[in-house]
Amino acid sequence: MDLFLKLLAAAALTLMLFYLWPAFKRWQEHGPKAESGDWQAVLLPLAAVVGLVVVLVLMVR
């Protein structure tokens, strides 16, 4: 029974990939393009999350 459910889930995920592929292609072609300041806008929140994780780990020690 467990093998059957795993195969059914794999089949469902594969069908979902085929179903969503046209939307993915359209998003890639017509989506917003990256600009020069985009990475800087990502680095600040990412650094904040990493800093928070480091502080939490140090508090647990």
N, C-alpha and C positions, 0 to 999 in steps of 0.2 A: 504494500500500500504506500509506503514511504517513497519508493522509487517511482511509482506512478504519479504521485503529487509533484515530485521534483521534475519529472519529464513534462508534466502539464504546465508547470510554472515556466520552464525553459521555452516551451512552445509558445506560451502567451507572451513572454518577453520578446521572442523573435518576431512574432506577428506585430507587436507594438512597434518594433524598430522599422519594419517595412511600412507600417501605416504612417509613422511620423517622418519618414525620410523626405517626402516632398516639402513638408513644412520646414524642416531643417535646411534644405537647400535654398528655399526662398528667404529664410532669415539670414543665411550667409551672404546671399547676393544683395539683398536690399536693406540689411541692417545698418546700424550706425558704424562708421569707421573710427578707428582709434586715432586720437590726436596726441600732440606732444605732451600735454599735461596730465594725461590719464593715469600714468603710472604713479605720479606724485600724489594723486588723489587716492590711490589704493594703498600706498605705503603707510600713511599715517594711521588709518584704522587697523591695518594689519600689524603694525608695530605696537599699537595699543593692546590688541588681543594677545600678542606674544608677551608683552610686559605683564599683563594681568595673569597669564598662566604661570609665568616665572614667579610672581609674587605669591600666588596660591600654593605653588609647590614649595617655596621657601617657608611659608607659614605652616605647612603640614610637617615639615622636618623637625 
